[in-house]
Amino acid sequence: MILQPGRSHEQRELVADLYRRAVGLPRERTAVIAAGLRGADIPGALACAGVDQSRHLTISIDLILAEMAARGLIPPVAGLSPLEAADLVHAEAQYLAKRTGLLALADGRNLIWDITMASPHTADAWLKALRSAGYTVTAVFADISIDEAVRRSAASHRRGTEEYLQGWGHGGRYIPPEAIRALAATQATDRPDRVERAVPAAVTSDAAFPSGPVTEMIASYRAGHLSLDDLILEFRARRWPIVPSACPPGLEHARPAIDDPEPYIPGSVDDIDLAYDLGQLTDTEHQTLTALATLT
């Protein structure tokens, strides 16, 4: 994660702009988890499953990285196009994907996660969040062979690089073939059974989202029942859960190919970020409170 003055505000602006694409989309609380290796035909799999992509906000790491490149948020590296240096901000893109998804859940918007579904912990965390927000969830898998995934990834990188050299675009993202193969080896033996058990056919809930003590304390502060000093004292006394990486233990070699959002951990700094993205906290308040929540 890149932390520097103004970065938090730039992240918030990026998330807000991504979420503006949801304006006018239905609030039917339907979510689709569309998973596949690099280069898999996600749109084709969605169409075969009867999912109308135009009625959903699609969130993908590739989309967020492209936005970061367009805004100059990827550090320049001599000899590389912006997207060839995307690995420097890959974890940040996973974090911003989470923040965009949480805005959708808070608003009830239809949502498609275009992801790799590498981590059981991440999948379980988002399924719990979707349940608590009252969503119906569908899982769609786009099949592709490992060799074809490697070939398509290389072709996409090459095409993007050629366009960049011709003066347009931000280049092509490079995913090491060994990372794709490492991810595929794990998914081949684990993913289908795990997801079939984890994804419910339908989810119903009347619970508000978000909820919990952090959300309640911020609401009390906004209502004038707590001063900022009181809120800071409450946050200092709180034991904050740690938000794990989107890359599960044992899959470090596959990290560049893992295009999953960070897991959402209720009661963590995630709830502070969501309040900030919802306009409930100022830049200064967000900076102060997140510093307290990450001092572990």
Summary of the structure (lengths in Angstrom):
residues: 296
radius of gyration: 19.3
end to end distance: 16.8
largest distance: 59.3
contacts: 930
relative contact order: 0.17
helix: 54%
strand: 7%
